[in-house]
Amino acid sequence: MKVAEPKNLRPYCQNQSLLFPANLLDFIQNDDLCMVVDDVVNSLDLSCLYVNVSWEGNMAYHPKMMLKVLFYAYASGIFSSRNSAKAMGENVAFIYLAAWQRPDFRTINNFRKNNLKEIEDIFVQIVHICQQLKMVKLGHISIDSSKFKANAADRKTYDRDRIEREMKRILDKAEKKDQQEDALYGCDKTGAELPEHIREREPRIEKLKQIQKQLDQEGKKKLNATDADAVFMKTTAGIKTAYNAQASVDEDVQVIVAADVTNEPNDKEQLVPMIEQTEQNTDASIDILTADCGYSTANNLQKLESFNIDAYIPDDTYQSRSRGKKVAPFDKDNFFYDETTDVFTCPEGKIVKFWHTRHYEDGNYRVYRCVECTSCQYFGQCTTSKTGRSIWRRLVDKKIKAMRSKLDSASGKAIYAKRKHIVEPFFGHMKAMLGFSGFNLRGLNKFKAEFMLVAIAHNLKKISKYGYKRGLGLTPRVVEA
């Protein structure tokens, strides 16, 4: 049975005309994130963007508008220029920030990639705003890194052997095709058009030769044909072509005070540059610094003395033990070391004597070997090597030992425990909440700019949550007649 329409419903008419034009501010809360973006960008010095505006051709979109749209897009988890362009016709906040203008996705993308250095300068300006709002104290800075997938296929990475194999495969395929055509049409076949397999072969071989030349010039072992700056790194998803993103975060409200991207898989060489960038961006000195074992070397601890920083950085051995690493029956930790005789004793009471010394970039190691393993009842479980079980002992620098003692103290444990609450949430939020798991642009410099945009978006959200409560007043909105 059909039910009659109730009488107590609000009028609903999609074709209703308005006597006066609607104002977009009527549809946006005064403390909405887009208003924060609007306020912050209006307070920036955009001279670095204005100098890039061309005086020729059609009039350019205002850099202030483009920057607001870009910042709000990244803060909203929209990283695609196409999706940003679409939002400017559908999303009230985007429409307001763009002032009803509709730049296409190419314009948005070009603005982003043509202002790489300028985005870094603007990042520093926003860090200064956070300082003015007393959101940054530099009482405790934590540095960490995360690997992000490059915008390049892993299968497009070549080494010299693969280049030679690929060139041989292409030439063999072309030769086989030639023989088939000779059998079908005759060896004296002529034609007006160049055969398709030859047209395909030449540019592909030329591309491989260019990659080979670049490998020789740059002294690399491998090179990705899509993104020459990307390198293979160990990520949570396995070995991928990736970049290593670095962040320095302040303890107070987790403002990012320094950010960088490198194509070096190892973090050891990034500690000092990140400290220098942090102090340069904030014009202040760091009091306390925490970082994980990836940044620990005796050389780095030595350099920290010149910065006068109270640092808490465990080495890899200390950190693996503190995390409660499961010890197997014949793990190295179950071998007793006697410092006076410089020998190890295995769980079965057999002696493991010094054999030789190995030198590596992260330090020197003394290698010990047992010669009684083959007669042991646990041979095959402890080791399968016929030459005997070997134990590697790192010659720990006195600074590493001092750091371990420092971390073992009650105050050291309390300070280092804060690290996971300072820097790790940023990377987790990027990947889990914003969905930023990889870069859209290609090339190291473009990656840096895009990571800066994500860092700026993070800081803008912090200003929205904490900054307005600490003295940054909302700009009064005046409705023009």
N, C-alpha and C positions, 0 to 999 in steps of 0.2 A: 504494500500500500504506500502510495506516495505521501510523504510528510510535508506539510506546508512550511514555508520559510518562517522562522521565528521573527517576532517583531522587535526583540531587544538586541538587534545587531547594528554595528556601526555602518554608515553608508559606505559602499564600495563601488567606486567608478574609476576605471583606469584612464578614461579619456577626459577627466576633469581639467579644465583650464584654470590657470592662476591669474588673479588680477595683477599681482606684482611678481616680478621674477624671483625665483627662490634663491636664497643665499646658502652656499655650501656649508658655511660655518654652523648653520642651524642643524646640520646632520652629523657634526663631528664634536665629540666631547672635548672640552677645553684642555684636558690633560692627556689627550690621545698622543700616541707615539709620533704621528705625523706632525703634530704641533711642536713637539720637542725638536724634530728634524728641522722644521721651519725656523724655530728660534735660533738654533745653533748655527745653521748655515747663514742666516741673516747677520750673525755676529762675526763671521769669519772674514779674513782679508783674502779676497779672491783675485788679487792682482796677478798671481801666477797663472790664472786661467784666462784673464782678460787679454794678456799679451799674445795669447795664441789665437785669438779671434781674427779671422781673415777680413780684410777690407774689400776684398773682391768677391764678385758673384752675388748670389742671393743672401739676404740677411740671415745671420746665424741665430739659432735658439740661444736664449740667455743661459750662460754657464751656471748661474745660481739655480735656475729651474732644473737644469739637467742634473746638477749635483744633488738636489733635494730628492728627485725621483730615484736616482741611483742609490742613495743612502737608504731611503725608505724601502726600496725593493729588496736590498740585501738584508735589512733588519726584519723583513717579512718573510725571508726564505725564498725570495724570487731572484734567481741568478741569471736566468735567460733573458736576453734583450727582447726577444719575441714576446715572452710572457709579460715583461714590463710594459711594452707598447700596447698589448692587449688590455692590461689593467688600467691604462689611462683613458679607456673608453668605458670601463665597467665599475671601477672601484672609486668611491667618493673621495677617499683620502688621496689617491693618485691624481684624480681630476683637480682637486683643490691645489695640490702642490704644483701641478703642471699649468694651473690657471687656464684650463680648458684646451690647452695646446696638445697636439698629437704628433710628436716626432715619431718617425717609423723606427723599426728595430735596428736598421743599419746606422741611423743617426745616433742612437743610444750606444750601440756597440763601438762605433768610431770615437765617440766622446770618451768612452772608458779606456780604449787602447791608445788614444792619442794624448792622454794626460797622465801617463804612468808616474813620472817624477812628481807632478803636481799633487797627485793623490797622497804620496808620501809626505809632502809638506803640509797638507791639510790634516793628515793624521796627527802630526806633531801639534798643530794648533788646537785640535780637540783634546789632546792630552793636557795642554796648558789650561783649557777651560775646566777640565776635571780637577786640576790643581787649584784653580781659583775657587771652585766649589768645595774645596777641602775633602775631595774624594780620594786624593793621592797623598800618602805620607812618606813613602819609601822607608818605613820602619822595617818592613819585611818584604822582600821581593823574591818571587819564585820563578824559576826558568824551566821550561819544558819544551818538548818537541813532539810532533806527530807526522807520520808519513801520509801523504795524500796522492791518490792515483793521478797520473798525468793524463792529459787529453790525447793519448796516443796508444795505439794497439801494441801489446807486447810482441806480437809476431812480426812487427815492423822493425825490430831491433836486429842489427847485423854485426857480425864480427868478420874478420878477414877470411876465415875458412868458409863461412856461409856465403859471402859475396862470390867467392870463386866457385862454390858449388852451384849457386843460383845462375851465374853467368854460363857455366857449362850446361846446365839444364836447359836454359833458353836456347843456346846455340844448337844443342843436340836435338831439341824439339823442332827447330827451324830446319835443320839438316834432314830430319826424318820427313818433314812436310815436303821439302824439295824433292826427295827421292820418290815420294808418292805421286807428286805432280809430273815428274819426269816419266814415270811408268804409265801414267794415265794419258798425258798429252804429248809426250816426246821430249827429249832433252833439248831440242832447239825451239821450245815454246817461247813466243813473244806475246806481249799484251800491252795495251795502252795504259792500264792501271797497275800501280805497284801492288804486289800481293799483300793480303791483309796481315799474314804472319810476319812479313818483313816490317811493315809499318808498326806493328806492336813491338817487335824485337828491339829495334834501334833505340827508342827512348828509354826502354827499361834497362838496357845495357848501359846507356849513358848515365842514367840515374845511379846505377850500381857503381860505376866508375867514380862519380862525384862523391858518393859515400866513402869509397875506398880512399880517395884523395883526402877527404876531411879527416878520416881516421889517422892517416899519416901525418897531416899537418898539426892535429891537436894531440897526438900521442895517446889516443884512447884505444881501449881494447874492443869496445862495443859502441854502436851509435844507432839511435832510433831514427828511421827515415822520416817519420812524421814530426817529431820534436827532438831536435838534435841535443837539447840541453837536458832532457830527461834521462835518468839512469835507472838500472834495476836496483831495487831496495827491498828489504824484508819488511813486509807489512802484515797486518792482522789477517789479510786475505791471501797471504803467500808472497812469493817473489813477483813484484810488479814494477813496471816503469813508473817512477814516482818522483816526488819532490819532498824535501824535508822542511816542514814549516816550524819556525821557532817563535816563542812568545814569552815575554817577560811581564809578569802580572803582579800588581801591588796587592798587599794583604787586605787593606781596609774594606773596599767594596769590589775587589777583583777587576779593577780597571787595567786594561792592557796598555803598558807604557812603552813597549818596544815590540816590534814584530819584524820578522824577516823570513825569507825562503832561500834555501840553498839546495844544490844538487849533490851535496856531500852526504852519504848515508850515515856517517859517524858524527856524533855531537861534540866530540872532544875539542874540536877546533872552533866551536861556536860559542863557548862560554865567555871568553874575553870580549869578542865583538858585541855580544848581547849586553854585557855589563856596560861597555862604552856607549852603546846606543841608548841604553836606559838613562844613564847620567847625562848624556848630551840632550836627549829629548826633554828631560825634566829640569835641567840646570841644577841638579842636586846630587848628593851622594847617597849611596845605599848603605844602610846600617847592617841589616841581616840579609843573608842570601841563602836560599835552599835550592838544590837541584838534585836530580837522581844520578845513579851511578854512571850513566852515559857521558857525563861531563867530568868524571873523575880521572885525573892524572896527577902525578907528582908535580909536573911542570905547571899545570893550571893552579894547583894550590900554592906554588911558589909565586906565581904572578898575582894572585889575590892579595898577597901581602902589600903590594904597592898601592892597591886600592883601599887598604885599611878597612876591609869588610869582614864582618863576623860570619864566616861561611860554614854551611853544614851540607857536605857532599860525600856520601858513602861511596866506597869503591864497589865493584861488582861482586867480589867475594863476600864482603860484609853485608851487602844488601840481600843477596840470595839466602844467606843464613838467617837474617832478621825476618825474612818472609816465611820462615818455617819450611824451608825446602826439605822434601822427603829424602831421607838418607837410606840408600840401599845397603844391604849387609856388607858389601865390599866397596862401598863408596870411599873416596879419598879421606873423608872426615873420620872414618873408622880406623885409619892408619895412625898410629901414635908416632909423633916426631920428637926425637931427643936432640935438643939444640946443642948439647955439649959434645955429642959424638957425631952430629950431623947425619943421622940415619933415621929411616922410618921402620916401624915394626908392624907387620900386617896382623889382622885378627887371628891368624893361625900361629903367630909368634915367629914368622920368618923375617929376616932382615932385608931391607930394601936400601941399597947403598947408592951414594952419589955416582953419577955416570958422566954427565957433561953439562955445560951451560948453554942456554939458547938466548939470543938477543932479539927482541921484538920492539915494535914502536911503543907499545904500552908498558914496556918494562923488561927486565931481565928475569930469566927463569933458570932454576937449577933442576935438572932432571935426574931422577933416581930410578934404579932398576933392580928387580929381584932375579937372581939366577937359579932359584930353587922351585920355580913355579910348576915345571912339568912333572915333578914328583909329588906335588900337593894334591890332596883328595878333592880340592875345590877348583882344580884347573879346568877351565871351560866355563866356570861361573864367574870367577874373579877376573880372568883374562883368557883369551884364546891364542895369544901370541906365544910362539915357541921360544922367543927371546926373553920372555918374562914380563911381568907386570911393571909398568912404569908409572911414576908419580912426578907431577910437575909442581914445583914450589916457587911461587913468585917471590922475588927479592923485594919485599915491601919497603918502600922509602919511609924514612922516619916521619915525614909529613903525613903519609897515609896512616901510619900507626897512631900519630897524634890525633888525626881526624877520627879514627875508630874510637879512641878513648873519649873524645869530645861527644860523639854520638851516643856512647854508652851511658853518659851521665843523665841524671833525671831531667835537667833543663834541656839538654841536647835532644833527648827523645821527645819532649814536649814541643820544642820548636820545629823539629823535622816532621812531626806528625801533622803540623798545620799545612804542609806543602800540598797534600792531596786535596785540601779544601780551598786552596788558593788558585792553582793553575790548571789542575785537571778538569774542573767543571767547564772551563771555556771550550776545550776540545770536545768534550762530551756533548755540550750544547750545540756546537757547530754541526756535529755529525748526526746526532739523534733528533734534535729539535728543529734545527734549520734545514737539515738534509744536505749539508755541504760535505760531501764525501770525496769530491774530486773537482779539479779545476776545469773551467770552460775555455780559457785562453791557452795559448801555446807559447813556450819560450820562458826562460827564467825571469826576465824583467817583467813580463806581463803577469806571470804567476805572483810575483811580489806585490804588484799593484792590486791584484784581485784579493790576495790575502789581507792586504791593508784595508780593503773595502769591508771584508768580513770583520776585521778588528775594529774598524770605525763603527760598524753596525752594532757590535757588542757594546762599545763604549757609549753609544747613543742610548741604548736600552738601559744602561746603568745610570745615565743622567736622568732618564725618564723616571726611573724607580727611586733613585737616591738624591740626584742633583737638585731637583725642584724643592725637595724637603730641606735642602741645606743652603738655601738662599737665592737660587736662580728663579726670579719671578717670571711668570708667564707674560709674554708681550701682549698688552691690551689689543684686542682686535677691533679695529674701527671699520664699520661697514660704510663703504662709500656710497654716496647718493647716486 
